[in-house]
């Protein structure tokens, strides 16, 4: 990025100054004062602002959906910092498109407010109870749905127990949703649609399970009303959005924009949504989203190939001190491992979707992962493996075991994760805690160095897979090799002709 402005002259982003931005920066053409809210989005991270908020911005640029503006919200203390940054710039966001052939800058304005972060979520509940709000969407991460090892809703989790005991002062997003729906029912209002935008297969069904399960624990009649009248569409989201590093903010300032929370992203976006809403929706298909009656084939393809592929790369990359996903794709041994597992084990369990085969989708993923402008760190991608491995890799492993097929590469992927969680790289440097369950993972990983079964004994992750003899044997063999021979030699031994 380099415009003709000096680094000392960046335009401080706000509604007042947006017209003064460098000429090559696209910005809202609609009158922000004319927008009214229709959506509350919980979890205003980089992904939401590069994805769902962008789709809304495109509709607004075309003169549509001006009554569907987004109000941001959060339920965790760490959301406070993002709220302060965005409110200071009128909830505008600069998007930086990182394409190998070009680089685009765009300021989006579909979000118009950000609610206070409160211990009892009072402001959030009140806003969701407002009849103007017809959709409540969320990106609360894969690990934020309080799932048990068998995929049920964990009613015994302390956070959920709190919301059952004090339903009017909930601490979870699901407790807040239930409280808002209770208010709407009492006021004679229709419920809103609850829309998950997280990387979980059947994410709408999982969200439905959480909301109705929690409602049933406090008010069975309310649970029945939600089940009969509400909606929880499944969806699949896709766009690679790295974390924002300080140097990105500085680089953007040198291009003439002072944005405290810009977002970089790849050129590719995909959003597939089940067309099952209870209170209206924006015409997202006119901004490029796919509305369908069957999301599952799309989400299985994406979660298993792209998200699962991220885990194949990131754990190996961490061990070999490769900082980025693009760097992993440049590493002969890591890339060969990735391709062999994908082609010989993962793709075998993925069906085609309209116009795209699994092989074509993988080819596209390879190009996207190799994009040198996307500085997506292995650390970010490896974060929260205790949620991501069960969601992204273990379903393929389970399918392969059921078919009596080889699981050699997927077992090596799990062994790489176990080796990574021991907390040291091949060069001896320390891997800092990188999972909400890091302490227990590290304890199991260190024990598994001598007794590989100690890792598989984590029932909340592996459940019955730990009892599969073929998986036990392959996992133990690879973990022993990783400790004895090192990561690179082990990857080379597995990949063979793919190198």
DOGUTI-442944 format. One record per residue (C-alpha): residue in one letter; chain; x, z, y. Coordinates in Angstrom, 3 decimals. Layout:
BEGIN
   resn   chain       east         up      north
      A       A          X          Z          Y
...
//
This chain:
BEGIN
   resn   chain       east         up      north
      X       A      0.000      0.000      0.000
      X       A      1.402     -0.912      3.339
      X       A     -0.554     -1.814      6.414
      X       A      0.699     -2.163      9.969
      X       A     -0.010      1.455     10.833
      X       A      2.825      3.927     10.964
      X       A      2.710      6.933      8.597
      X       A      2.111      9.147     11.646
      X       A     -1.046      7.234     12.586
      X       A     -3.436      7.501      9.624
      X       A     -7.149      7.626     10.360
      X       A     -8.546     10.986      9.282
      X       A    -11.444     10.021      7.026
      X       A    -14.929     10.942      8.304
      X       A    -18.190      9.282      9.235
      X       A    -17.049      9.288     12.860
      X       A    -13.827      7.418     12.112
      X       A    -14.782      5.149      9.224
      X       A    -15.139      2.133     11.520
      X       A    -11.520      2.646     12.636
      X       A    -10.043      2.236      9.166
      X       A     -7.585     -0.610      8.540
      X       A     -9.413     -3.927      8.327
      X       A     -8.620     -4.487      4.653
      X       A    -10.408     -1.272      3.653
      X       A    -14.007     -1.823      2.573
      X       A    -16.371      0.915      3.717
      X       A    -20.101      1.748      3.737
      X       A    -22.232     -0.817      5.541
      X       A    -25.357      1.305      5.205
      X       A    -26.448      4.019      7.602
      X       A    -25.575      7.300      5.956
      X       A    -28.153      9.068      8.124
      X       A    -30.862      6.989      6.457
      X       A    -30.000      8.205      2.953
      X       A    -32.052     10.859      1.197
      X       A    -31.108     12.693     -2.006
      X       A    -32.402     11.818     -5.454
      X       A    -29.550     12.974     -7.691
      X       A    -27.670     16.229     -8.127
      X       A    -24.355     15.692     -9.879
      X       A    -22.582     18.704    -11.394
      X       A    -18.826     18.370    -11.797
      X       A    -17.544     16.250     -8.905
      X       A    -14.183     15.288    -10.315
      X       A    -12.218     12.075     -9.968
      X       A    -14.084     10.327    -12.766
      X       A    -17.520     10.792    -11.244
      X       A    -16.363      9.541     -7.863
      X       A    -14.724      6.450     -9.368
      X       A    -17.618      5.712    -11.692
      X       A    -21.232      6.869    -11.190
      X       A    -20.844      7.415     -7.442
      X       A    -19.319      3.914     -7.198
      X       A    -22.322      2.341     -8.955
      X       A    -24.627      4.088     -6.492
      X       A    -22.462      2.922     -3.592
      X       A    -22.753     -0.686     -4.776
      X       A    -26.537     -0.459     -4.801
      X       A    -26.555      1.061     -1.322
      X       A    -24.251     -1.655     -0.012
      X       A    -26.855     -4.143     -1.253
      X       A    -29.616     -2.336      0.651
      X       A    -31.070     -0.578     -2.382
      X       A    -31.504      2.983     -3.693
      X       A    -31.221      4.688     -0.303
      X       A    -33.466      7.457     -1.634
      X       A    -31.095      8.146     -4.528
      X       A    -28.125      9.649     -2.673
      X       A    -26.006     12.166     -4.572
      X       A    -25.637     15.853     -3.819
      X       A    -22.526     17.284     -5.441
      X       A    -22.421     20.627     -7.229
      X       A    -20.215     22.800     -9.409
      X       A    -20.480     25.982    -11.442
      X       A    -16.815     26.974    -11.689
      X       A    -14.562     28.663     -9.149
      X       A    -12.096     25.774     -9.219
      X       A    -14.820     23.517     -7.765
      X       A    -14.527     25.370     -4.440
      X       A    -11.341     23.565     -3.393
      X       A    -12.822     20.115     -4.038
      X       A    -15.977     21.049     -2.160
      X       A    -13.969     22.085      0.914
      X       A    -11.933     18.885      0.880
      X       A    -14.935     16.605      0.545
      X       A    -17.138     18.362      3.087
      X       A    -14.299     18.139      5.630
      X       A    -14.472     14.351      5.330
      X       A    -18.273     14.045      5.104
      X       A    -18.126     13.557      1.320
      X       A    -16.450     10.156      1.706
      X       A    -13.940      9.086     -0.939
      X       A    -11.237      6.432     -0.855
      X       A    -11.010      4.513     -4.137
      X       A     -7.719      2.798     -4.933
      X       A     -8.079      0.059     -7.536
      X       A     -4.892     -0.349     -9.527
      X       A     -4.745     -3.817    -10.999
      X       A     -1.474     -5.491    -12.056
      X       A     -2.348     -8.513     -9.934
      X       A     -3.747     -6.782     -6.859
      X       A     -4.632     -3.487     -5.235
      X       A     -7.922     -2.817     -3.469
      X       A     -8.998     -0.019     -1.147
      X       A    -12.629      1.010     -0.706
      X       A    -14.321      4.000      0.917
      X       A    -17.576      5.019     -0.756
      X       A    -20.367      7.130      0.715
      X       A    -23.135      7.586     -1.871
      X       A    -22.566     11.355     -1.968
      X       A    -24.026     13.094      1.109
      X       A    -23.549     16.830      0.485
      X       A    -21.862     19.376     -1.758
      X       A    -23.648     22.619     -2.611
      X       A    -21.979     26.042     -2.293
      X       A    -20.366     27.407     -5.455
      X       A    -22.138     30.688     -6.170
      X       A    -21.963     33.263     -8.947
      X       A    -25.701     33.136     -9.576
      X       A    -25.965     29.386     -8.856
      X       A    -28.827     30.073     -6.447
      X       A    -28.238     27.066     -4.187
      X       A    -27.852     24.753     -7.183
      X       A    -31.075     25.991     -8.783
      X       A    -32.999     25.627     -5.522
      X       A    -31.741     22.059     -5.005
      X       A    -32.577     20.988     -8.559
      X       A    -36.055     22.501     -8.121
      X       A    -36.646     20.295     -5.056
      X       A    -39.158     17.525     -5.933
      X       A    -36.879     14.952     -4.287
      X       A    -34.378     15.421     -7.109
      X       A    -35.336     13.187    -10.007
      X       A    -32.035     13.073    -11.896
      X       A    -29.481     15.815    -12.582
      X       A    -26.301     14.297    -13.964
      X       A    -23.076     15.935    -15.018
      X       A    -19.443     15.555    -15.994
      X       A    -18.503     18.995    -17.299
      X       A    -15.901     17.796    -19.888
      X       A    -16.275     17.446    -23.633
      X       A    -15.555     21.145    -24.150
      X       A    -18.256     22.314    -21.738
      X       A    -21.279     22.066    -24.056
      X       A    -20.816     25.298    -26.061
      X       A    -20.767     23.553    -29.427
      X       A    -20.169     25.288    -32.733
      X       A    -17.948     23.739    -35.416
      X       A    -20.979     22.076    -37.021
      X       A    -22.189     20.650    -33.694
      X       A    -24.891     23.202    -32.953
      X       A    -25.436     25.043    -29.684
      X       A    -23.546     28.347    -29.604
      X       A    -26.159     30.909    -28.612
      X       A    -23.649     33.672    -29.336
      X       A    -21.104     32.597    -26.736
      X       A    -20.694     35.300    -24.053
      X       A    -21.594     32.865    -21.254
      X       A    -24.800     31.862    -23.016
      X       A    -25.638     35.468    -23.854
      X       A    -25.311     36.233    -20.129
      X       A    -27.802     33.491    -19.281
      X       A    -30.237     34.764    -21.889
      X       A    -30.002     38.297    -20.494
      X       A    -30.206     37.252    -16.822
      X       A    -32.005     33.884    -16.724
      X       A    -32.551     34.076    -12.960
      X       A    -28.798     34.405    -12.287
      X       A    -27.162     32.047    -14.806
      X       A    -23.462     31.285    -14.872
      X       A    -23.594     28.078    -16.907
      X       A    -24.794     24.622    -15.947
      X       A    -27.399     24.787    -18.720
      X       A    -28.723     28.125    -17.527
      X       A    -29.038     26.699    -14.015
      X       A    -30.899     23.649    -15.321
      X       A    -33.311     25.822    -17.298
      X       A    -33.908     28.043    -14.252
      X       A    -34.624     25.001    -12.049
      X       A    -36.995     23.531    -14.622
      X       A    -38.800     26.877    -14.787
      X       A    -39.359     26.685    -11.022
      X       A    -40.569     23.079    -11.242
      X       A    -43.037     23.899    -13.983
      X       A    -44.398     26.855    -12.017
      X       A    -44.823     24.604     -8.971
      X       A    -46.637     21.925    -10.954
      X       A    -43.782     19.430    -10.564
      X       A    -42.530     16.948    -13.128
      X       A    -39.117     17.696    -14.640
      X       A    -36.027     15.743    -13.667
      X       A    -34.063     13.595    -16.089
      X       A    -30.885     15.335    -17.262
      X       A    -28.096     12.767    -17.716
      X       A    -24.775     13.567    -19.337
      X       A    -21.839     11.363    -18.303
      X       A    -19.304     13.082    -20.577
      X       A    -17.316     11.538    -23.417
      X       A    -19.431     12.859    -26.267
      X       A    -21.162     10.738    -28.852
      X       A    -24.924     11.259    -28.463
      X       A    -24.224     13.144    -25.234
      X       A    -27.880     13.079    -24.220
      X       A    -28.947     14.552    -27.533
      X       A    -26.294     17.259    -27.170
      X       A    -27.467     18.039    -23.639
      X       A    -31.068     18.194    -24.836
      X       A    -30.022     20.602    -27.591
      X       A    -28.311     22.884    -25.077
      X       A    -31.101     22.933    -22.495
      X       A    -34.000     23.310    -24.901
      X       A    -32.079     25.753    -27.097
      X       A    -31.322     27.995    -24.136
      X       A    -34.863     27.701    -22.784
      X       A    -36.299     28.636    -26.176
      X       A    -34.188     31.807    -26.238
      X       A    -35.937     33.106    -23.118
      X       A    -39.258     31.252    -22.839
      X       A    -40.547     29.211    -25.812
      X       A    -43.412     27.771    -23.746
      X       A    -40.921     26.461    -21.185
      X       A    -38.852     24.935    -23.987
      X       A    -41.951     23.146    -25.279
      X       A    -42.768     21.828    -21.790
      X       A    -39.225     20.498    -21.339
      X       A    -39.259     18.861    -24.766
      X       A    -42.617     17.217    -24.115
      X       A    -42.023     16.053    -20.547
      X       A    -38.272     15.880    -19.879
      X       A    -35.718     13.207    -20.684
      X       A    -32.096     13.301    -21.831
      X       A    -30.772      9.723    -22.078
      X       A    -27.624      9.050    -24.051
      X       A    -24.917      7.254    -22.118
      X       A    -21.418      5.863    -22.518
      X       A    -18.971      5.834    -19.619
      X       A    -15.621      4.095    -19.383
      X       A    -12.985      3.822    -16.655
      X       A     -9.421      5.115    -16.693
      X       A     -9.072      7.505    -13.757
      X       A     -5.761      9.369    -13.436
      X       A     -5.382     12.727    -11.769
      X       A     -4.542     12.485     -8.063
      X       A     -0.904     13.333     -7.413
      X       A      0.410     14.404     -3.995
      X       A      2.421     11.220     -3.671
      X       A     -0.788      9.182     -3.876
      X       A     -2.178     11.057     -0.865
      X       A      1.077     10.455      1.001
      X       A      1.126      6.775      0.048
      X       A     -2.444      6.337      1.219
      X       A     -1.584      7.995      4.527
      X       A      1.206      5.473      4.967
      X       A     -1.429      2.756      4.551
      X       A     -3.481      4.265      7.366
      X       A     -5.979      6.621      5.688
      X       A     -5.781     10.420      5.704
      X       A     -7.920     11.344      2.682
      X       A     -7.429     14.789      1.123
      X       A     -8.978     13.736     -2.183
      X       A     -8.553     10.021     -2.901
      X       A     -9.081      8.589     -6.374
      X       A     -7.137      5.852     -8.134
      X       A     -8.668      3.918    -11.016
      X       A     -8.304      0.803    -13.088
      X       A    -10.279     -2.353    -12.330
      X       A    -12.370     -2.018    -15.506
      X       A    -15.669     -0.090    -15.498
      X       A    -18.421      0.213    -18.077
      X       A    -21.590      2.289    -18.092
      X       A    -24.126      1.945    -20.900
      X       A    -27.286      4.021    -20.475
      X       A    -30.283      4.582    -22.708
      X       A    -33.296      3.467    -20.684
      X       A    -35.275      6.674    -21.215
      X       A    -36.005      8.428    -17.907
      X       A    -38.943     10.689    -17.076
      X       A    -38.971     10.583    -13.263
      X       A    -37.694      7.191    -12.184
      X       A    -34.128      5.889    -11.839
      X       A    -32.014      3.637     -9.607
      X       A    -31.699     -0.026    -10.683
      X       A    -28.187      0.560    -12.017
      X       A    -28.244     -2.691    -13.998
      X       A    -28.101     -4.546    -10.670
      X       A    -24.716     -2.895    -10.032
      X       A    -23.366     -3.910    -13.450
      X       A    -24.475     -1.073    -15.760
      X       A    -26.024     -1.867    -19.144
      X       A    -29.464     -0.370    -19.793
      X       A    -30.367     -0.417    -23.476
      X       A    -32.445      1.239    -26.163
      X       A    -29.357      1.792    -28.349
      X       A    -26.247      3.316    -26.811
      X       A    -24.725      4.559    -30.061
      X       A    -22.823      1.427    -31.109
      X       A    -21.229      1.158    -27.655
      X       A    -20.269      4.810    -27.541
      X       A    -18.858      4.826    -31.086
      X       A    -16.642      1.860    -30.211
      X       A    -15.382      3.432    -27.014
      X       A    -14.928      7.008    -28.240
      X       A    -13.147      6.041    -31.444
      X       A    -10.943      3.229    -30.126
      X       A    -10.225      4.188    -26.508
      X       A    -10.586      7.970    -26.463
      X       A     -9.222      8.349    -29.967
      X       A     -6.400      5.987    -29.012
      X       A     -5.538      8.185    -26.054
      X       A     -4.976     11.089    -28.438
      X       A     -2.801      8.952    -30.726
      X       A     -0.554      8.139    -27.785
      X       A     -0.544     11.376    -25.798
      X       A      0.508     13.834    -28.485
      X       A      3.386     11.620    -29.608
      X       A      4.296     10.920    -25.978
      X       A      4.463     14.620    -25.112
      X       A      6.816     15.286    -28.017
      X       A      9.092     12.405    -27.002
      X       A      9.006     13.248    -23.264
      X       A      7.196     10.030    -22.315
      X       A      5.361     10.871    -19.117
      X       A      2.595      8.261    -18.948
      X       A      0.238      6.328    -21.212
      X       A      1.721      3.062    -19.947
      X       A      5.124      4.460    -20.891
      X       A      3.841      5.202    -24.389
      X       A      2.757      1.576    -24.715
      X       A      6.301      0.523    -23.806
      X       A      7.794      2.801    -26.476
      X       A      8.286      0.778    -29.668
      X       A      7.646      3.644    -32.082
      X       A      4.621      5.118    -30.319
      X       A      2.949      1.735    -29.809
      X       A      3.527      0.733    -33.432
      X       A      1.967      3.987    -34.627
      X       A     -1.002      3.458    -32.298
      X       A     -1.612     -0.129    -33.471
      X       A     -1.292      0.624    -37.179
      X       A     -3.710      3.560    -37.100
      X       A     -6.177      1.605    -34.988
      X       A     -6.134     -1.588    -37.070
      X       A     -5.904     -0.059    -40.530
      X       A     -8.019      3.087    -40.155
      X       A    -10.049      3.376    -36.934
      X       A    -11.460     -0.160    -36.573
      X       A    -12.721     -0.086    -40.155
      X       A    -15.416      2.380    -39.075
      X       A    -16.527      0.656    -35.864
      X       A    -19.338     -1.900    -35.643
      X       A    -19.520     -4.786    -33.194
      X       A    -21.717     -4.613    -30.103
      X       A    -23.311     -7.591    -28.353
      X       A    -20.540    -10.016    -27.307
      X       A    -17.617     -7.736    -28.348
      X       A    -16.018     -7.119    -31.741
      X       A    -13.884     -4.033    -32.459
      X       A    -10.785     -6.218    -32.567
      X       A    -11.559     -7.722    -29.158
      X       A    -12.248     -4.279    -27.743
      X       A     -8.904     -3.006    -29.032
      X       A     -7.101     -5.967    -27.443
      X       A     -8.699     -5.042    -24.116
      X       A     -7.731     -1.377    -24.547
      X       A     -4.121     -2.366    -25.240
      X       A     -4.017     -4.310    -21.957
      X       A     -5.620     -1.442    -20.050
      X       A     -3.326      1.224    -21.486
      X       A     -0.267     -0.905    -20.701
      X       A     -1.200     -1.338    -17.016
      X       A      1.973     -0.172    -15.232
      X       A      0.051      0.732    -12.067
      X       A     -2.013      3.357    -13.870
      X       A      0.133      6.487    -13.829
      X       A     -2.069      8.341    -16.287
      X       A     -0.009     11.235    -17.563
      X       A      0.297     12.113    -21.217
      X       A     -0.295     15.717    -20.192
      X       A     -3.707     14.919    -18.669
      X       A     -4.747     12.859    -21.679
      X       A     -3.515     15.492    -24.142
      X       A     -5.425     18.265    -22.359
      X       A     -8.147     20.069    -24.345
      X       A     -7.235     18.631    -27.713
      X       A     -9.398     21.315    -29.325
      X       A    -12.426     19.404    -27.988
      X       A    -11.021     15.878    -28.022
      X       A     -9.673     15.673    -31.573
      X       A    -12.989     16.773    -33.131
      X       A    -14.880     14.322    -30.929
      X       A    -12.576     11.314    -30.980
      X       A    -10.400     11.273    -34.144
      X       A    -12.004     13.468    -36.785
      X       A    -15.182     11.341    -37.095
      X       A    -13.025      8.381    -38.195
      X       A    -11.101     10.610    -40.576
      X       A    -14.355     11.940    -42.041
      X       A    -15.691      8.411    -42.573
      X       A    -12.479      7.320    -44.276
      X       A    -12.511     10.300    -46.630
      X       A    -16.141      9.644    -47.545
      X       A    -15.234      6.052    -48.411
      X       A    -12.212      7.097    -50.465
      X       A     -9.961      5.137    -48.100
      X       A     -6.494      5.966    -46.784
      X       A     -6.271      8.555    -43.996
      X       A     -2.472      8.547    -43.770
      X       A     -2.265      7.622    -40.072
      X       A     -5.068      9.895    -38.960
      X       A     -3.450     12.755    -40.864
      X       A     -0.199     12.014    -39.017
      X       A     -2.124     12.120    -35.733
      X       A     -3.317     15.633    -36.558
      X       A      0.197     16.658    -37.578
      X       A      1.540     15.369    -34.236
      X       A     -1.038     17.482    -32.422
      X       A     -0.059     20.536    -34.445
      X       A      3.617     19.906    -33.740
      X       A      2.874     19.488    -30.020
      X       A      0.940     22.748    -29.891
      X       A      4.040     24.572    -31.108
      X       A      5.010     24.230    -27.467
      X       A      8.365     22.436    -27.436
      X       A      9.346     18.796    -27.148
      X       A     12.009     17.047    -29.186
      X       A     14.492     17.580    -26.343
      X       A     13.844     21.330    -26.400
      X       A     11.833     21.479    -23.183
      X       A      8.738     23.649    -23.088
      X       A      5.223     22.201    -23.198
      X       A      3.150     24.364    -20.876
      X       A     -0.247     25.623    -21.998
      X       A     -2.558     22.616    -22.061
      X       A     -5.787     23.682    -23.733
      X       A     -8.431     26.351    -23.122
      X       A     -7.590     27.599    -26.630
      X       A     -3.821     27.245    -26.236
      X       A     -2.870     30.727    -27.431
      X       A     -4.714     30.421    -30.731
      X       A     -3.560     26.824    -31.186
      X       A      0.061     27.796    -30.641
      X       A     -0.216     30.706    -33.055
      X       A     -1.614     28.386    -35.729
      X       A      0.976     25.682    -34.963
      X       A      3.915     28.049    -35.319
      X       A      2.531     29.471    -38.548
      X       A      1.982     25.949    -39.857
      X       A      5.693     25.175    -39.603
      X       A      6.142     27.190    -42.775
      X       A      2.580     26.996    -44.118
      X       A      0.878     23.722    -43.048
      X       A     -2.513     24.971    -44.195
      X       A     -2.478     27.547    -41.380
      X       A     -3.283     24.744    -38.937
      X       A     -6.159     23.340    -40.969
      X       A     -7.563     26.857    -41.378
      X       A     -8.930     26.599    -37.806
      X       A    -12.526     26.298    -38.990
      X       A    -13.970     25.700    -35.535
      X       A    -11.962     22.455    -35.415
      X       A    -11.751     21.170    -38.985
      X       A    -14.672     22.863    -40.781
      X       A    -15.011     21.310    -44.269
      X       A    -12.261     18.757    -43.637
      X       A     -9.751     21.518    -44.318
      X       A    -10.920     21.534    -47.949
      X       A    -10.374     17.800    -48.537
      X       A     -7.374     17.496    -50.914
      X       A     -6.296     14.070    -49.632
      X       A     -6.237     15.300    -46.039
      X       A     -4.493     18.544    -46.963
      X       A     -1.729     16.689    -48.788
      X       A     -1.167     13.983    -46.164
      X       A     -1.227     16.453    -43.272
      X       A      1.273     18.778    -44.943
      X       A      3.618     15.910    -45.805
      X       A      3.657     14.604    -42.248
      X       A      4.008     17.996    -40.589
      X       A      6.982     18.858    -42.803
      X       A      8.543     15.492    -41.900
      X       A      8.008     16.041    -38.178
      X       A      9.830     19.372    -38.267
      X       A     12.570     18.169    -40.616
      X       A     13.225     14.612    -39.415
      X       A     11.843     14.578    -35.866
      X       A      9.015     12.690    -34.226
      X       A     10.692      9.316    -33.746
      X       A     11.991      9.044    -37.294
      X       A      8.622     10.094    -38.688
      X       A      6.741      7.560    -36.580
      X       A      9.163      4.822    -37.660
      X       A      8.765      5.751    -41.319
      X       A      4.990      5.472    -41.003
      X       A      4.761      2.307    -38.898
      X       A      7.052      0.019    -40.878
      X       A      6.315     -3.621    -40.097
      X       A      4.325     -2.719    -36.980
      X       A      7.575     -1.860    -35.161
//
